[in-house]
Every structure is written in C-alpha cells, then in structure tokens.
C-alpha cells in the first residue's frame, strides 16, 4: 500500500519536474525528490487545514439529529 502511494507521488513529481528540468540532467532526481516533498507537504497542509478551508468558503456542516 505504501509503495503505491510513493509511486503515485513520484510519478506526479516527475511530470512536474519534467516541465522545468531536462530528464537527462544529473540533477533531475534531486529536483524530483524536492518536488515530491513539496507535494507531500502541500497534501498534509490541506488535510490539516481542511475544516478551516471549508468554513472560510461558507460550507456549513449540518448538525446530526
């Protein structure tokens, strides 16, 4: 399960890195790792601040009866 998550994040990071760095560049792996870490940090930040984000945009949770 963890391997699948890492593979998805690294694939997305490779695509994003490919926009800015040539694949044959010696620093491609380093830049890809930095982009993947930024993606993980962004995902965790969205998860942590999700209630605040939803309340900021006017989403009101209905109370349970």
LINTA-V660157 format. One record per residue. RES is the residue in one small letter. SS is DSSP state (alpha for helix, beta for strand, coil for the rest). PHI is phi in degrees with one decimal (NA if undefined). Layout:
# LINTA-V660157
RES_SS_PHI / RES_SS_PHI
This chain:
# LINTA-V660157
x_coil_NA / x_alpha_-64.1 / x_alpha_-62.2 / x_alpha_-66.4 / x_alpha_-64.2 / x_alpha_-64.0 / x_alpha_-64.2 / x_alpha_-66.2 / x_alpha_-64.4 / x_alpha_-68.3 / x_alpha_-66.4 / x_alpha_-64.7 / x_alpha_-65.5 / x_alpha_-65.6 / x_alpha_-65.7 / x_alpha_-65.2 / x_alpha_-65.7 / x_alpha_-62.2 / x_alpha_-70.3 / x_alpha_-114.3 / x_coil_-127.4 / x_coil_-68.9 / x_coil_-61.2 / x_coil_-83.4 / x_coil_-68.4 / x_coil_-63.9 / x_coil_-93.0 / x_alpha_-60.8 / x_alpha_-64.2 / x_alpha_-68.8 / x_alpha_-66.7 / x_alpha_-62.3 / x_alpha_-65.6 / x_alpha_-64.3 / x_alpha_-66.0 / x_alpha_-65.6 / x_alpha_-65.5 / x_alpha_-64.1 / x_alpha_-64.7 / x_alpha_-64.9 / x_alpha_-62.8 / x_alpha_-62.7 / x_alpha_-63.1 / x_alpha_-66.7 / x_alpha_-63.5 / x_alpha_-64.4 / x_alpha_-64.9 / x_alpha_-68.5 / x_coil_-95.0 / x_alpha_-57.1 / x_alpha_-60.5 / x_alpha_-65.6 / x_alpha_-62.5 / x_alpha_-67.0 / x_alpha_-70.0 / x_alpha_-66.0 / x_coil_-91.7 / x_coil_90.1 / x_coil_-78.8 / x_coil_-109.7 / x_coil_-83.1 / x_coil_-79.4 / x_coil_-67.8 / x_coil_-78.7 / x_coil_-87.0
